[in-house]
Amino acid sequence: MISPVENKNPIRSQISSVILWSRNLEKSAEQYSKLFNLSNEQQERFDHLHILHLPNGTDIMIDSNGMDNIPVPDKGSPLCFVPAEDIDEAAALIESLGFQIIYGGIMRNEYVSFFNMRDDDFNVITVCQNHN
């Protein structure tokens, strides 16, 4: 395991949460809880913030605070990477939940197959199957 450099840095070497902005908190919370197959016990709501607690300890924070004045971008880079066991089944699930597969669909090579998905607020996530 890689150890962090020993110094007095106030920032921890970890990512605890991914923040997704949303204009429709109810819809986003439902889509992402189904995407990650989470029960009600793995979620919390605080007014304009919905938190999904993933089994690996990472949280997804869906935040609708102040989104009325933020324009939806035309393009965006992926915010995070999500592994998949079967890329074709993952793509079917993504589309059935109302997400959109973008940037050319599923890309395949001998090592990985992946695609980028987006929600209505153009939060982009890469979904990837490793072939090794």
VOPAGU-2260 file (C-alpha; in pm, 1 decimal, decimal comma):
REM VOPAGU-2260
SITE   aa  ch    i         X         Y         Z
SITE  MET   A    0       0,0       0,0       0,0
SITE  ILE   A    1     121,4     349,8     -79,6
SITE  SER   A    2     170,9     569,4     225,8
SITE  PRO   A    3     122,9     946,2     209,7
SITE  VAL   A    4     428,4    1168,1     234,4
SITE  GLU   A    5     498,7    1258,4     595,8
SITE  ASN   A    6     434,6    1630,8     636,2
SITE  LYS   A    7     187,5    1868,9     794,8
SITE  ASN   A    8     -73,8    1886,1     521,2
SITE  PRO   A    9    -428,2    1983,4     629,4
SITE  ILE   A   10    -577,6    1789,3     335,9
SITE  ARG   A   11    -625,9    1413,7     375,1
SITE  SER   A   12    -522,2    1182,6      92,3
SITE  GLN   A   13    -869,9    1050,1      23,3
SITE  ILE   A   14   -1194,3    1129,2    -155,3
SITE  SER   A   15   -1490,4    1081,8      74,0
SITE  SER   A   16   -1771,8    1209,4    -149,3
SITE  VAL   A   17   -1865,8    1292,0    -504,2
SITE  ILE   A   18   -2100,0    1592,3    -538,1
SITE  LEU   A   19   -2361,0    1598,5    -813,6
SITE  TRP   A   20   -2565,4    1913,5    -872,8
SITE  SER   A   21   -2932,8    1861,8    -946,1
SITE  ARG   A   22   -3230,9    2072,5   -1048,3
SITE  ASN   A   23   -3474,3    1793,7    -956,3
SITE  LEU   A   24   -3359,5    1637,3    -629,5
SITE  GLU   A   25   -3638,5    1377,2    -611,6
SITE  LYS   A   26   -3573,4    1246,6    -963,5
SITE  SER   A   27   -3194,1    1241,9    -920,0
SITE  ALA   A   28   -3213,5    1066,3    -581,8
SITE  GLU   A   29   -3441,0     800,0    -729,0
SITE  GLN   A   30   -3225,3     748,0   -1040,6
SITE  TYR   A   31   -2896,5     719,3    -852,6
SITE  SER   A   32   -3034,9     502,9    -570,3
SITE  LYS   A   33   -3162,0     257,0    -833,9
SITE  LEU   A   34   -2837,0     279,7   -1029,5
SITE  PHE   A   35   -2634,0     181,9    -722,0
SITE  ASN   A   36   -2903,7     -55,8    -587,0
SITE  LEU   A   37   -2926,3     122,2    -249,9
SITE  SER   A   38   -3189,3      70,6      17,5
SITE  ASN   A   39   -3355,3     354,3     210,5
SITE  GLU   A   40   -3122,4     279,1     503,6
SITE  GLN   A   41   -2823,8     367,8     283,5
SITE  GLN   A   42   -2958,4     718,2     214,8
SITE  GLU   A   43   -3013,7    1041,3     405,4
SITE  ARG   A   44   -3198,9    1363,4     321,2
SITE  PHE   A   45   -3111,7    1706,3     455,6
SITE  ASP   A   46   -3338,2    1967,8     296,2
SITE  HIS   A   47   -3169,6    2036,3     -44,1
SITE  LEU   A   48   -2909,8    1759,1      -2,7
SITE  HIS   A   49   -2958,9    1384,4     -59,7
SITE  ILE   A   50   -2670,8    1156,9      41,3
SITE  LEU   A   51   -2619,6     805,6     -92,4
SITE  HIS   A   52   -2387,6     594,6     123,0
SITE  LEU   A   53   -2209,4     342,7    -100,4
SITE  PRO   A   54   -2094,5      13,5      57,1
SITE  ASN   A   55   -1725,9     100,4      -2,8
SITE  GLY   A   56   -1750,7     406,1     225,6
SITE  THR   A   57   -1775,1     671,4     -46,0
SITE  ASP   A   58   -2078,9     899,1     -46,3
SITE  ILE   A   59   -2259,7    1054,4    -339,8
SITE  MET   A   60   -2402,4    1389,9    -238,9
SITE  ILE   A   61   -2681,3    1515,6    -465,1
SITE  ASP   A   62   -2716,6    1889,5    -404,7
SITE  SER   A   63   -2996,9    2108,4    -539,1
SITE  ASN   A   64   -2909,3    2426,7    -348,8
SITE  GLY   A   65   -2899,0    2730,1    -578,5
SITE  MET   A   66   -2922,2    2528,9    -899,8
SITE  ASP   A   67   -3194,0    2750,3   -1052,3
SITE  ASN   A   68   -2932,0    3006,9   -1159,2
SITE  ILE   A   69   -2664,4    2763,4   -1284,8
SITE  PRO   A   70   -2678,1    2684,4   -1659,4
SITE  VAL   A   71   -2662,1    2323,7   -1775,6
SITE  PRO   A   72   -2330,5    2279,9   -1963,0
SITE  ASP   A   73   -2314,3    2142,5   -2317,4
SITE  LYS   A   74   -2022,3    1913,0   -2235,1
SITE  GLY   A   75   -1833,5    1796,2   -1931,5
SITE  SER   A   76   -1558,1    1564,7   -1822,0
SITE  PRO   A   77   -1635,2    1260,4   -1605,7
SITE  LEU   A   78   -1662,8    1325,2   -1233,1
SITE  CYS   A   79   -1585,5     969,0   -1131,6
SITE  PHE   A   80   -1535,0     612,5   -1251,9
SITE  VAL   A   81   -1776,7     327,4   -1176,5
SITE  PRO   A   82   -1680,5     -37,7   -1242,9
SITE  ALA   A   83   -1921,1    -276,0   -1417,7
SITE  GLU   A   84   -1927,4    -655,3   -1445,6
SITE  ASP   A   85   -2093,9    -652,7   -1790,3
SITE  ILE   A   86   -2076,5    -333,6   -1996,6
SITE  ASP   A   87   -2377,1    -420,3   -2216,0
SITE  GLU   A   88   -2600,1    -494,2   -1915,6
SITE  ALA   A   89   -2473,3    -175,0   -1752,2
SITE  ALA   A   90   -2562,3      27,3   -2062,8
SITE  ALA   A   91   -2913,2    -122,1   -2070,2
SITE  LEU   A   92   -2962,6     -36,1   -1701,1
SITE  ILE   A   93   -2835,1     318,3   -1751,4
SITE  GLU   A   94   -3079,0     383,0   -2033,2
SITE  SER   A   95   -3372,5     217,5   -1851,6
SITE  LEU   A   96   -3319,1     457,9   -1559,3
SITE  GLY   A   97   -3334,4     762,5   -1787,1
SITE  PHE   A   98   -2964,1     843,0   -1807,9
SITE  GLN   A   99   -2804,9     910,5   -2146,7
SITE  ILE   A  100   -2497,5     741,4   -2292,7
SITE  ILE   A  101   -2282,8    1009,9   -2456,5
SITE  TYR   A  102   -1958,2    1077,0   -2642,0
SITE  GLY   A  103   -1988,3     795,6   -2895,7
SITE  GLY   A  104   -2144,7     511,7   -2697,6
SITE  ILE   A  105   -1957,8     205,1   -2575,6
SITE  MET   A  106   -1587,2     202,1   -2656,8
SITE  ARG   A  107   -1422,4    -140,1   -2663,2
SITE  ASN   A  108   -1064,6    -264,4   -2675,3
SITE  GLU   A  109    -884,4    -575,7   -2554,6
SITE  TYR   A  110    -830,9    -434,5   -2204,4
SITE  VAL   A  111   -1151,6    -245,8   -2121,4
SITE  SER   A  112   -1495,2    -151,5   -2246,7
SITE  PHE   A  113   -1640,4     176,9   -2125,5
SITE  PHE   A  114   -1892,3     451,3   -2185,0
SITE  ASN   A  115   -1974,8     790,2   -2042,6
SITE  MET   A  116   -2321,9     853,0   -1905,3
SITE  ARG   A  117   -2490,8    1177,1   -1806,7
SITE  ASP   A  118   -2796,2    1283,2   -1614,3
SITE  ASP   A  119   -3030,0    1574,8   -1694,9
SITE  ASP   A  120   -2792,5    1819,5   -1521,3
SITE  PHE   A  121   -2493,5    1694,9   -1725,6
SITE  ASN   A  122   -2315,9    1520,8   -1442,0
SITE  VAL   A  123   -2091,3    1279,3   -1635,9
SITE  ILE   A  124   -1978,3     942,0   -1500,2
SITE  THR   A  125   -1757,5     684,8   -1675,1
SITE  VAL   A  126   -1873,8     322,8   -1649,2
SITE  CYS   A  127   -1603,1      66,8   -1728,6
SITE  GLN   A  128   -1560,3    -310,5   -1752,8
SITE  ASN   A  129   -1204,7    -441,6   -1713,4
SITE  HIS   A  130   -1130,9    -746,4   -1933,3
SITE  ASN   A  131    -831,0    -874,6   -1736,1
